[in-house]
Amino acid sequence: MVGAVSRWWFSPVPVRRIAVLRVVVYLFLPVDMLLFTGGVWGHTQTTSVYQPVLLARLLHLPGAAQPLVYILFAVVVCAGLVAASGRLPRLAGYVAAFGYLQWAMLAMSYGKVDHDHLALIVTLFVLPSVSRAGEQAAGWAVRCVQVAVVATYFLSAYAKIRFGGWEWPNGATFQWAVTRRGTFFGHFVAGVPGLLLIGQWAILLFEAASPIALFVRGRALYACVAAMLVFHLVTWSLITIHFLPHVICVAAFLPLERLGKRARGRATGQTGAVVRDQPV
């Protein structure tokens, strides 16, 4: 049993997948800090409403003072760019991870906590742990990201029932959301009798069944990834909730290493066959 669990956590993955994931994640950080957690910039003069999350309280971290915000942004972006280039991946990676963690705590300490950043934070902390030749270490890092992605869905389903009860899937949850922030498409769907209620149950069942993605391979895994992407695309088209920081991390389920091979093959003019790596 212990051996099976160990093989599951440390199943080898090409280190190239981590290299590609590094570029995607680190280049996304400034986009997130400017757009999706950009509320931090607006709180530099509103320290009176600062209500730090638990970790920030334990560490006695200050609120979003102006010098701190500018320094954090510069440190995270610069460290991320260095790590994305493949230079000093551990040092620069951990600097970016700890810097962004503080930025995220600032963003979540002014009245709203977004669970779409869980997987991104986990990803930032496991990426620097992978060396150039450590396929088992790469497998562990990829598995951690995958678990964080699935946990976001599964714990969301748990929270829906814990705090909303069975009225969440049986009530007017989506109707309220569409009324508050629905798009043209959202209002059209809301006009179809019973469709929003079906959608509520579909989302709850999808989130509850998300751990399946951790134990399948090949086409079944690709189907799970497609379901995740369709779920977020539909959510965005209905009520403009995008979950992009989370969606970026869904890429850990895909054989990103093939992108590196194909790009290198085109650059060198080679047409050799691509090795078919099984996705974890």
ChimeraX attribute file (.defattr): number of C-alpha atoms within 10 A of each C-alpha:
attribute: neighborCount
match mode: 1-to-1
recipient: residues
	/A:1	6
	/A:2	7
	/A:3	8
	/A:4	9
	/A:5	10
	/A:6	11
	/A:7	14
	/A:8	16
	/A:9	18
	/A:10	18
	/A:11	17
	/A:12	17
	/A:13	24
	/A:14	21
	/A:15	21
	/A:16	20
	/A:17	23
	/A:18	26
	/A:19	22
	/A:20	19
	/A:21	22
	/A:22	24
	/A:23	16
	/A:24	15
	/A:25	20
	/A:26	24
	/A:27	16
	/A:28	16
	/A:29	23
	/A:30	20
	/A:31	14
	/A:32	14
	/A:33	20
	/A:34	13
	/A:35	10
	/A:36	18
	/A:37	19
	/A:38	15
	/A:39	16
	/A:40	23
	/A:41	18
	/A:42	10
	/A:43	20
	/A:44	15
	/A:45	12
	/A:46	12
	/A:47	13
	/A:48	9
	/A:49	12
	/A:50	17
	/A:51	16
	/A:52	21
	/A:53	18
	/A:54	11
	/A:55	11
	/A:56	18
	/A:57	13
	/A:58	9
	/A:59	9
	/A:60	10
	/A:61	14
	/A:62	14
	/A:63	25
	/A:64	25
	/A:65	16
	/A:66	14
	/A:67	9
	/A:68	14
	/A:69	19
	/A:70	12
	/A:71	11
	/A:72	17
	/A:73	20
	/A:74	14
	/A:75	16
	/A:76	26
	/A:77	21
	/A:78	17
	/A:79	23
	/A:80	28
	/A:81	20
	/A:82	18
	/A:83	26
	/A:84	22
	/A:85	13
	/A:86	15
	/A:87	13
	/A:88	14
	/A:89	23
	/A:90	18
	/A:91	15
	/A:92	21
	/A:93	28
	/A:94	22
	/A:95	21
	/A:96	27
	/A:97	25
	/A:98	16
	/A:99	19
	/A:100	23
	/A:101	19
	/A:102	17
	/A:103	21
	/A:104	19
	/A:105	21
	/A:106	26
	/A:107	26
	/A:108	21
	/A:109	20
	/A:110	21
	/A:111	11
	/A:112	10
	/A:113	13
	/A:114	12
	/A:115	15
	/A:116	17
	/A:117	23
	/A:118	18
	/A:119	24
	/A:120	24
	/A:121	20
	/A:122	20
	/A:123	24
	/A:124	25
	/A:125	20
	/A:126	22
	/A:127	27
	/A:128	22
	/A:129	17
	/A:130	21
	/A:131	15
	/A:132	14
	/A:133	11
	/A:134	15
	/A:135	20
	/A:136	19
	/A:137	24
	/A:138	27
	/A:139	23
	/A:140	24
	/A:141	26
	/A:142	30
	/A:143	22
	/A:144	20
	/A:145	26
	/A:146	24
	/A:147	16
	/A:148	22
	/A:149	30
	/A:150	23
	/A:151	18
	/A:152	19
	/A:153	22
	/A:154	19
	/A:155	13
	/A:156	16
	/A:157	19
	/A:158	15
	/A:159	12
	/A:160	15
	/A:161	14
	/A:162	11
	/A:163	10
	/A:164	13
	/A:165	13
	/A:166	11
	/A:167	12
	/A:168	18
	/A:169	22
	/A:170	13
	/A:171	15
	/A:172	14
	/A:173	15
	/A:174	21
	/A:175	17
	/A:176	11
	/A:177	13
	/A:178	22
	/A:179	13
	/A:180	10
	/A:181	13
	/A:182	23
	/A:183	16
	/A:184	12
	/A:185	14
	/A:186	23
	/A:187	16
	/A:188	12
	/A:189	17
	/A:190	19
	/A:191	12
	/A:192	9
	/A:193	9
	/A:194	10
	/A:195	12
	/A:196	22
	/A:197	18
	/A:198	12
	/A:199	13
	/A:200	18
	/A:201	14
	/A:202	14
	/A:203	16
	/A:204	19
	/A:205	14
	/A:206	18
	/A:207	21
	/A:208	18
	/A:209	14
	/A:210	20
	/A:211	18
	/A:212	12
	/A:213	21
	/A:214	17
	/A:215	10
	/A:216	15
	/A:217	15
	/A:218	12
	/A:219	10
	/A:220	13
	/A:221	19
	/A:222	16
	/A:223	14
	/A:224	20
	/A:225	20
	/A:226	12
	/A:227	14
	/A:228	20
	/A:229	14
	/A:230	12
	/A:231	16
	/A:232	18
	/A:233	16
	/A:234	15
	/A:235	17
	/A:236	17
	/A:237	15
	/A:238	22
	/A:239	20
	/A:240	16
	/A:241	14
	/A:242	17
	/A:243	17
	/A:244	18
	/A:245	21
	/A:246	20
	/A:247	19
	/A:248	16
	/A:249	24
	/A:250	21
	/A:251	19
	/A:252	24
	/A:253	22
	/A:254	16
	/A:255	19
	/A:256	19
	/A:257	20
	/A:258	18
	/A:259	13
	/A:260	14
	/A:261	16
	/A:262	16
	/A:263	11
	/A:264	12
	/A:265	15
	/A:266	10
	/A:267	9
	/A:268	9
	/A:269	9
	/A:270	10
	/A:271	9
	/A:272	9
	/A:273	9
	/A:274	10
	/A:275	9
	/A:276	8
	/A:277	13
	/A:278	10
	/A:279	18
	/A:280	23
